[in-house]
Structure formats: structure tokens, C-alpha cells
Amino acid sequence: MNAEDIGRRAAEALRVEARLTPKPGLVDLNNSGAHDDMDLELLLLSADVLEPFFVELAKTHAVALQVKELGIAAEAAMRQATKGVNTHQGAVYSLGLLCAVAGDGSSEIETICE
């Protein structure tokens, strides 16, 4: 799997999760749950903004300094696009690390999450 595939799949995971319905208290297809600062459209925008960062993270081969710098840049781009709303900060961290490790190529994709 190449870096573009990894990044695309990571962003698609965010899109699928955003559309998952029902999610009581959380943003889903039906409503914004307990969030008055975000909605489905904002979550989908955030996933689109993060996709190229996930691709770049997969290209780092898990070099820590590059991963850190890209993660910081991804969060800044997300916050700019969402007007400061923290839509996917946790995903930038967790999925970003997974993308970096998957892009390294030294692990089987099936075993990375284990």
C-alpha cells in the first residue's frame, strides 16, 4: 500500500465515523448531538483538510521529528479550516502515528494496530 492509499484510507475512516448514525450526544447524520460548535459538514471538511497530511505522514517512514512537525501543521490547518473548532485533534495524533508506521513499510498492515 502506498502513502496516497494510506492517507486516503485514514481520511475516509474519519468520514465514515462522522456519518455513523446514531451516535447519541455526538455529531451524526441526524444532528449535532451535544456539540453546538460542530456539525457533519464541519467534520467532513476537517477530514478533507487532513487527508494530504495523512499522506505526508505515511511518507515520513516514521521519522519522529517529521511526524511531530507534520502533526503540528495538520492541527493548525484543521483549526484554520474549522475556525478554531477541535474536530479531529485526537485523530491527527492517533491516525497520524498509524499512517507514519504504515508508511514505513516494515510492518504488515494487518498487524499495525495490534
VEXDREN-659088 format. One record per residue: residue number from 0; x, y, z of N, C-alpha, C in turn; residue in three letters. Coordinates in nm, 3 decimals. Example, Ala and Ser with C-alpha at 12.3 -4.5 7.8 and 13.67 -1.06 7.14 Angstrom:
BEGIN
<0 <1.319 -0.569 0.780> <1.230 -0.450 0.780> <1.320 -0.330 0.780> "Ala">,
<1 <1.285 -0.225 0.708> <1.367 -0.106 0.714> <1.290 0.003 0.787> "Ser">,
//
This chain:
BEGIN
<0 <0.086 -0.117 0.000> <0.000 0.000 0.000> <0.090 0.123 0.000> "Met">,
<1 <0.060 0.218 -0.088> <0.144 0.338 -0.095> <0.090 0.449 -0.004> "Asn">,
<2 <0.168 0.556 0.008> <0.134 0.665 0.100> <-0.001 0.729 0.066> "Ala">,
<3 <-0.030 0.743 -0.061> <-0.159 0.803 -0.101> <-0.275 0.716 -0.056> "Glu">,
<4 <-0.261 0.585 -0.069> <-0.366 0.493 -0.025> <-0.384 0.500 0.126> "Asp">,
<5 <-0.273 0.505 0.197> <-0.279 0.511 0.344> <-0.350 0.639 0.387> "Ile">,
<6 <-0.308 0.753 0.333> <-0.369 0.881 0.369> <-0.516 0.888 0.333> "Gly">,
<7 <-0.551 0.835 0.215> <-0.691 0.835 0.171> <-0.775 0.750 0.265> "Arg">,
<8 <-0.724 0.635 0.303> <-0.799 0.546 0.393> <-0.815 0.607 0.532> "Arg">,
<9 <-0.714 0.675 0.580> <-0.725 0.740 0.711> <-0.833 0.847 0.709> "Ala">,
<10 <-0.832 0.931 0.606> <-0.934 1.036 0.595> <-1.072 0.976 0.574> "Ala">,
<11 <-1.079 0.869 0.498> <-1.209 0.804 0.476> <-1.263 0.745 0.606> "Glu">,
<12 <-1.174 0.696 0.691> <-1.218 0.646 0.822> <-1.286 0.757 0.902> "Ala">,
<13 <-1.231 0.879 0.894> <-1.293 0.993 0.963> <-1.430 1.024 0.903> "Leu">,
<14 <-1.440 1.016 0.771> <-1.569 1.044 0.705> <-1.673 0.939 0.741> "Arg">,
<15 <-1.633 0.814 0.742> <-1.726 0.706 0.777> <-1.772 0.722 0.921> "Val">,
<16 <-1.678 0.750 1.011> <-1.714 0.769 1.153> <-1.810 0.887 1.168> "Glu">,
<17 <-1.786 0.994 1.095> <-1.873 1.113 1.106> <-2.016 1.080 1.065> "Ala">,
<18 <-2.031 0.996 0.964> <-2.164 0.962 0.912> <-2.232 0.850 0.990> "Arg">,
<19 <-2.157 0.780 1.074> <-2.213 0.669 1.150> <-2.330 0.719 1.234> "Leu">,
<20 <-2.443 0.656 1.219> <-2.564 0.701 1.286> <-2.641 0.580 1.338> "Thr">,
<21 <-2.698 0.587 1.458> <-2.697 0.700 1.551> <-2.576 0.697 1.643> "Pro">,
<22 <-2.540 0.816 1.691> <-2.435 0.833 1.792> <-2.489 0.933 1.894> "Lys">,
<23 <-2.562 0.887 1.991> <-2.621 0.978 2.089> <-2.518 1.071 2.152> "Pro">,
<24 <-2.546 1.200 2.147> <-2.458 1.300 2.205> <-2.347 1.346 2.112> "Gly">,
<25 <-2.329 1.277 2.001> <-2.222 1.310 1.907> <-2.281 1.349 1.772> "Leu">,
<26 <-2.199 1.413 1.691> <-2.242 1.452 1.557> <-2.265 1.326 1.473> "Val">,
<27 <-2.379 1.320 1.406> <-2.407 1.213 1.312> <-2.493 1.266 1.198> "Asp">,
<28 <-2.548 1.181 1.117> <-2.631 1.224 1.004> <-2.757 1.297 1.048> "Leu">,
<29 <-2.805 1.268 1.169> <-2.932 1.325 1.215> <-2.920 1.459 1.284> "Asn">,
<30 <-2.810 1.481 1.358> <-2.798 1.605 1.435> <-2.656 1.623 1.485> "Asn">,
<31 <-2.636 1.731 1.561> <-2.504 1.763 1.616> <-2.485 1.715 1.758> "Ser">,
<32 <-2.582 1.642 1.809> <-2.569 1.589 1.945> <-2.549 1.701 2.045> "Gly">,
<33 <-2.455 1.684 2.134> <-2.427 1.783 2.238> <-2.332 1.893 2.189> "Ala">,
<34 <-2.294 1.888 2.064> <-2.198 1.985 2.010> <-2.268 2.102 1.944> "His">,
<35 <-2.255 2.219 2.003> <-2.313 2.338 1.940> <-2.210 2.409 1.852> "Asp">,
<36 <-2.086 2.356 1.849> <-1.981 2.419 1.770> <-1.944 2.341 1.644> "Asp">,
<37 <-2.008 2.226 1.620> <-1.974 2.150 1.501> <-2.095 2.073 1.448> "Met">,
<38 <-2.084 2.036 1.321> <-2.188 1.958 1.256> <-2.121 1.864 1.156> "Asp">,
<39 <-2.201 1.786 1.087> <-2.148 1.688 0.994> <-2.063 1.754 0.885> "Leu">,
<40 <-2.110 1.864 0.832> <-2.037 1.935 0.726> <-1.897 1.975 0.774> "Glu">,
<41 <-1.886 2.023 0.897> <-1.756 2.063 0.951> <-1.664 1.944 0.970> "Leu">,
<42 <-1.718 1.832 1.016> <-1.636 1.712 1.031> <-1.585 1.662 0.897> "Leu">,
<43 <-1.669 1.667 0.795> <-1.627 1.623 0.661> <-1.522 1.717 0.603> "Leu">,
<44 <-1.538 1.847 0.625> <-1.437 1.945 0.583> <-1.304 1.916 0.651> "Leu">,
<45 <-1.309 1.890 0.779> <-1.188 1.861 0.855> <-1.117 1.738 0.800> "Ser">,
<46 <-1.191 1.633 0.768> <-1.131 1.512 0.710> <-1.065 1.543 0.577> "Ala">,
<47 <-1.130 1.626 0.495> <-1.071 1.664 0.366> <-0.940 1.740 0.384> "Asp">,
<48 <-0.938 1.831 0.481> <-0.818 1.911 0.508> <-0.704 1.823 0.559> "Val">,
<49 <-0.737 1.722 0.637> <-0.634 1.637 0.696> <-0.578 1.532 0.600> "Leu">,
<50 <-0.652 1.497 0.497> <-0.608 1.388 0.409> <-0.466 1.407 0.356> "Glu">,
<51 <-0.430 1.524 0.300> <-0.292 1.536 0.249> <-0.186 1.525 0.359> "Pro">,
<52 <-0.221 1.561 0.481> <-0.126 1.546 0.591> <-0.107 1.398 0.625> "Phe">,
<53 <-0.214 1.320 0.620> <-0.201 1.176 0.643> <-0.113 1.113 0.535> "Phe">,
<54 <-0.127 1.158 0.411> <-0.040 1.109 0.303> <0.105 1.143 0.334> "Val">,
<55 <0.131 1.267 0.372> <0.268 1.309 0.402> <0.323 1.235 0.523> "Glu">,
<56 <0.238 1.210 0.623> <0.282 1.133 0.739> <0.324 0.992 0.698> "Leu">,
<57 <0.252 0.934 0.604> <0.287 0.800 0.557> <0.420 0.800 0.482> "Ala">,
<58 <0.459 0.915 0.431> <0.587 0.926 0.358> <0.706 0.949 0.451> "Lys">,
<59 <0.682 0.974 0.579> <0.793 1.007 0.671> <0.876 0.886 0.710> "Thr">,
<60 <0.824 0.767 0.688> <0.890 0.644 0.733> <0.912 0.648 0.884> "His">,
<61 <0.817 0.711 0.953> <0.814 0.716 1.099> <0.933 0.788 1.162> "Ala">,
<62 <0.990 0.883 1.090> <1.097 0.966 1.147> <1.031 1.064 1.244> "Val">,
<63 <1.064 1.052 1.371> <0.992 1.121 1.478> <0.979 1.272 1.457> "Ala">,
<64 <1.086 1.340 1.423> <1.080 1.486 1.409> <0.986 1.526 1.295> "Leu">,
<65 <0.990 1.453 1.185> <0.900 1.482 1.074> <0.755 1.457 1.113> "Gln">,
<66 <0.730 1.349 1.185> <0.595 1.316 1.231> <0.542 1.428 1.320> "Val">,
<67 <0.625 1.473 1.412> <0.585 1.581 1.503> <0.553 1.708 1.426> "Lys">,
<68 <0.641 1.749 1.336> <0.619 1.872 1.260> <0.494 1.864 1.173> "Glu">,
<69 <0.472 1.752 1.107> <0.352 1.735 1.025> <0.226 1.732 1.111> "Leu">,
<70 <0.234 1.670 1.227> <0.119 1.667 1.318> <0.079 1.807 1.363> "Gly">,
<71 <0.179 1.888 1.395> <0.152 2.027 1.437> <0.092 2.105 1.321> "Ile">,
<72 <0.147 2.086 1.201> <0.094 2.156 1.083> <-0.047 2.109 1.050> "Ala">,
<73 <-0.074 1.981 1.064> <-0.208 1.927 1.038> <-0.311 1.986 1.134> "Ala">,
<74 <-0.274 1.993 1.262> <-0.365 2.051 1.359> <-0.393 2.198 1.329> "Glu">,
<75 <-0.291 2.270 1.292> <-0.308 2.413 1.258> <-0.399 2.429 1.137> "Ala">,
<76 <-0.380 2.346 1.035> <-0.466 2.354 0.915> <-0.610 2.318 0.948> "Ala">,
<77 <-0.628 2.217 1.033> <-0.761 2.177 1.076> <-0.829 2.292 1.149> "Met">,
<78 <-0.760 2.351 1.244> <-0.819 2.461 1.321> <-0.848 2.584 1.235> "Arg">,
<79 <-0.764 2.610 1.136> <-0.791 2.721 1.046> <-0.916 2.694 0.964> "Gln">,
<80 <-0.928 2.574 0.911> <-1.044 2.538 0.827> <-1.174 2.536 0.907> "Ala">,
<81 <-1.165 2.499 1.034> <-1.285 2.486 1.118> <-1.309 2.608 1.206> "Thr">,
<82 <-1.234 2.713 1.181> <-1.245 2.837 1.261> <-1.222 2.810 1.409> "Lys">,
<83 <-1.122 2.728 1.438> <-1.080 2.702 1.575> <-1.144 2.583 1.643> "Gly">,
<84 <-1.239 2.517 1.577> <-1.307 2.404 1.641> <-1.218 2.280 1.634> "Val">,
<85 <-1.206 2.211 1.747> <-1.126 2.089 1.756> <-1.210 1.971 1.707> "Asn">,
<86 <-1.212 1.951 1.577> <-1.291 1.842 1.520> <-1.218 1.708 1.526> "Thr">,
<87 <-1.087 1.708 1.503> <-1.014 1.582 1.491> <-0.874 1.586 1.551> "His">,
<88 <-0.852 1.661 1.656> <-0.718 1.668 1.713> <-0.669 1.530 1.757> "Gln">,
<89 <-0.752 1.454 1.821> <-0.713 1.319 1.863> <-0.681 1.229 1.745> "Gly">,
<90 <-0.757 1.245 1.638> <-0.733 1.164 1.518> <-0.603 1.204 1.450> "Ala">,
<91 <-0.568 1.332 1.455> <-0.440 1.375 1.399> <-0.329 1.297 1.468> "Val">,
<92 <-0.340 1.283 1.599> <-0.238 1.212 1.676> <-0.243 1.062 1.647> "Tyr">,
<93 <-0.358 0.999 1.671> <-0.364 0.853 1.661> <-0.354 0.804 1.517> "Ser">,
<94 <-0.434 0.859 1.427> <-0.426 0.817 1.287> <-0.296 0.862 1.223> "Leu">,
<95 <-0.246 0.977 1.265> <-0.118 1.023 1.212> <-0.005 0.927 1.243> "Gly">,
<96 <-0.001 0.879 1.366> <0.101 0.781 1.402> <0.083 0.652 1.324> "Leu">,
<97 <-0.042 0.608 1.309> <-0.067 0.486 1.232> <-0.024 0.503 1.086> "Leu">,
<98 <-0.052 0.619 1.028> <-0.009 0.645 0.890> <0.143 0.640 0.879> "Cys">,
<99 <0.212 0.701 0.974> <0.358 0.702 0.972> <0.415 0.561 0.981> "Ala">,
<100 <0.360 0.482 1.070> <0.408 0.345 1.086> <0.373 0.261 0.963> "Val">,
<101 <0.252 0.277 0.912> <0.213 0.202 0.792> <0.300 0.240 0.673> "Ala">,
<102 <0.333 0.368 0.661> <0.416 0.414 0.551> <0.560 0.368 0.560> "Gly">,
<103 <0.603 0.332 0.680> <0.739 0.282 0.700> <0.762 0.154 0.621> "Asp">,
<104 <0.657 0.075 0.606> <0.666 -0.047 0.527> <0.730 -0.164 0.598> "Gly">,
<105 <0.776 -0.146 0.721> <0.841 -0.256 0.791> <0.743 -0.346 0.864> "Ser">,
<106 <0.618 -0.304 0.871> <0.515 -0.383 0.938> <0.407 -0.423 0.840> "Ser">,
<107 <0.349 -0.538 0.862> <0.234 -0.579 0.783> <0.115 -0.493 0.822> "Glu">,
<108 <0.044 -0.442 0.724> <-0.072 -0.355 0.750> <-0.169 -0.422 0.847> "Ile">,
<109 <-0.189 -0.552 0.833> <-0.284 -0.624 0.917> <-0.245 -0.625 1.064> "Glu">,
<110 <-0.116 -0.608 1.094> <-0.070 -0.620 1.233> <-0.036 -0.487 1.299> "Thr">,
<111 <-0.044 -0.378 1.227> <-0.002 -0.249 1.283> <-0.083 -0.213 1.407> "Ile">,
<112 <-0.214 -0.229 1.402> <-0.299 -0.190 1.515> <-0.283 -0.284 1.634> "Cys">,
<113 <-0.234 -0.403 1.611> <-0.213 -0.496 1.722> <-0.103 -0.445 1.811> "Glu">,
//
